[in-house]
Amino acid sequence: MKAAILEEFNQKLKIKDIDKPEVGEGMVLVKIKASGINPVDQKLSLGYMKDRLPYEFPIVLGWDMAGEVEECGHGASRFRKGEEVYAYARRPKLQEGTFAEYIAIPESYLAKKPINISFEEASAIPLAGLTAYQSLFDAGNLKTDETVLILGASGGVGTFAVQLAKYHGSKVIAVASEKNHAYLKELGADHCIDYKKGNVAEEVKKIEKEGVPLVFDAVGGETTKTGAECLHKGGRLVSITSQGEGLPEGTDFRFVFVAPNARELEHIREMVEAGSLKVPIQKQYSLEEINEAFEQIDTGHTRGKIVVSMN
Ligand SMILES: NC(=O)c1ccc[n+]([C@@H]2O[C@H](COP(=O)([O-])OP(=O)(O)OC[C@H]3O[C@@H](n4cnc5c(N)ncnc54)[C@H](OP(=O)(O)O)[C@@H]3O)[C@@H](O)[C@H]2O)c1
């Protein structure tokens, strides 16, 4: 099968023919139709997390995918050949990822793909969608009558966070540069703030005088500290980019590292099928163009999602 291979950290990916993976007990072989690109893919190619995540070269990177079931291993009975599925395919070891034509994966990772969107759109959901879901609801305990401030609202994760919070009935203040404000309003944001102009915390307090009960930080660095300034007393700060260093004493800080969760993916599928969740794709690349896609994600200014299509 064709795959994008990383032979050493800090190198470009190479397109090569490698063996199709074997389908073990409880596993499913999926013919991948599309793979979502995430900032972590590019960071992993540079060796980020190499001390925390076991790996073996050559590595096929990629944690997001949508495709069709090709074969079911012994004891794998949840899906049938030909069924359309999607998954956040982060395995315990970095080796067999989704930038390839096939993946063999335990069936517990898989959920049914939403029927009303393309494989490309579906492949853009799992990592970013689950991150937003787990940050707002599992870690953040967002309540329907609460306001959430989303920092980095126009990126892959923010795009889902804005929509999930609105679907939940919450009020959303979205922070991104002004060029993305019309996009964020279309996703449902109630208020938009430009982080490049003025003081974000002051702007937030013009909308919510006492500050907000929940901040979701998808940017990190100094922005996490800005997030803490926007909280009202007893508010929660959830970040996916910072460990909470340098925050004022007593800040209720929660870090999220997104976990595979097929049950939550099924819930997200229902929202997509009900028309409540859109998947804006900024650009679609071919597998051969994957290094270009990595350059785009590395800008830190992608709007919505980018994906690789295997067609
Ligand atoms: N811990 C986890 O489990 C986890 C999971 C997913 C992602 N992440 C991390 O979370 C971050 C975001 O991921 P992503 O997929 O959403 O990235 P992305 O798609 O590259 O998002 C970039 C977005 O951030 C916005 N942005 C950049 N600087 C900003 C600032 N100072 N204030 C507000 N918005 C700003 C950009 O908007 P403008 O163009 O308007 O600047 C752009 O739309 C990445 O660092 C990623 O590695 C962590």
PDBQT file of the ligand as one rigid body, heavy atoms in Angstrom, charges set to zero:
ROOT
HETATM    1  N1  LIG A 401      -3.953  18.516  24.280  1.00  0.00    +0.000 N 
HETATM    2  C1  LIG A 401      -4.627  17.999  23.252  1.00  0.00    +0.000 C 
HETATM    3  O1  LIG A 401      -5.213  16.914  23.345  1.00  0.00    +0.000 OA
HETATM    4  C2  LIG A 401      -4.707  18.759  21.953  1.00  0.00    +0.000 A 
HETATM    5  C3  LIG A 401      -5.637  18.335  20.983  1.00  0.00    +0.000 A 
HETATM    6  C4  LIG A 401      -5.751  19.079  19.811  1.00  0.00    +0.000 A 
HETATM    7  C5  LIG A 401      -4.935  20.202  19.602  1.00  0.00    +0.000 A 
HETATM    8  N2  LIG A 401      -4.026  20.537  20.541  1.00  0.00    +0.000 N 
HETATM    9  C6  LIG A 401      -3.190  21.752  20.351  1.00  0.00    +0.000 C 
HETATM   10  O2  LIG A 401      -4.075  22.857  20.396  1.00  0.00    +0.000 OA
HETATM   11  C7  LIG A 401      -3.637  23.880  19.509  1.00  0.00    +0.000 C 
HETATM   12  C8  LIG A 401      -4.776  24.239  18.570  1.00  0.00    +0.000 C 
HETATM   13  O3  LIG A 401      -5.074  23.138  17.737  1.00  0.00    +0.000 OA
HETATM   14  P1  LIG A 401      -5.901  23.351  16.400  1.00  0.00    +0.000 P 
HETATM   15  O4  LIG A 401      -6.008  22.045  15.719  1.00  0.00    +0.000 OA
HETATM   16  O5  LIG A 401      -7.125  24.112  16.679  1.00  0.00    +0.000 OA
HETATM   17  O6  LIG A 401      -4.864  24.297  15.610  1.00  0.00    +0.000 OA
HETATM   18  P2  LIG A 401      -5.078  25.151  14.276  1.00  0.00    +0.000 P 
HETATM   19  O7  LIG A 401      -6.158  24.556  13.479  1.00  0.00    +0.000 OA
HETATM   20  O8  LIG A 401      -3.734  25.334  13.667  1.00  0.00    +0.000 OA
HETATM   21  O9  LIG A 401      -5.615  26.553  14.867  1.00  0.00    +0.000 OA
HETATM   22  C9  LIG A 401      -4.999  27.713  14.657  1.00  0.00    +0.000 C 
HETATM   23  C10 LIG A 401      -5.993  28.844  15.018  1.00  0.00    +0.000 C 
HETATM   24  O10 LIG A 401      -5.530  29.531  16.168  1.00  0.00    +0.000 OA
HETATM   25  C11 LIG A 401      -5.829  30.905  16.011  1.00  0.00    +0.000 C 
HETATM   26  N3  LIG A 401      -4.865  31.705  16.779  1.00  0.00    +0.000 N 
HETATM   27  C12 LIG A 401      -3.528  31.758  16.629  1.00  0.00    +0.000 A 
HETATM   28  N4  LIG A 401      -2.994  32.574  17.565  1.00  0.00    +0.000 NA
HETATM   29  C13 LIG A 401      -4.030  33.024  18.333  1.00  0.00    +0.000 A 
HETATM   30  C14 LIG A 401      -4.122  33.876  19.470  1.00  0.00    +0.000 A 
HETATM   31  N5  LIG A 401      -3.050  34.440  20.029  1.00  0.00    +0.000 N 
HETATM   32  N6  LIG A 401      -5.357  34.082  20.001  1.00  0.00    +0.000 NA
HETATM   33  C15 LIG A 401      -6.457  33.517  19.469  1.00  0.00    +0.000 A 
HETATM   34  N7  LIG A 401      -6.430  32.713  18.380  1.00  0.00    +0.000 NA
HETATM   35  C16 LIG A 401      -5.221  32.465  17.829  1.00  0.00    +0.000 A 
HETATM   36  C17 LIG A 401      -5.699  31.156  14.531  1.00  0.00    +0.000 C 
HETATM   37  O11 LIG A 401      -6.575  32.205  14.198  1.00  0.00    +0.000 OA
HETATM   38  P3  LIG A 401      -6.027  33.506  13.458  1.00  0.00    +0.000 P 
HETATM   39  O12 LIG A 401      -5.596  33.056  12.083  1.00  0.00    +0.000 OA
HETATM   40  O13 LIG A 401      -7.218  34.379  13.487  1.00  0.00    +0.000 OA
HETATM   41  O14 LIG A 401      -4.851  33.994  14.267  1.00  0.00    +0.000 OA
HETATM   42  C18 LIG A 401      -6.106  29.836  13.891  1.00  0.00    +0.000 C 
HETATM   43  O15 LIG A 401      -7.425  29.847  13.393  1.00  0.00    +0.000 OA
HETATM   44  C19 LIG A 401      -2.381  23.315  18.838  1.00  0.00    +0.000 C 
HETATM   45  O16 LIG A 401      -1.264  23.762  19.548  1.00  0.00    +0.000 OA
HETATM   46  C20 LIG A 401      -2.513  21.820  19.005  1.00  0.00    +0.000 C 
HETATM   47  O17 LIG A 401      -1.279  21.145  18.984  1.00  0.00    +0.000 OA
HETATM   48  C21 LIG A 401      -3.892  19.857  21.719  1.00  0.00    +0.000 A 
ENDROOT
TORSDOF 0
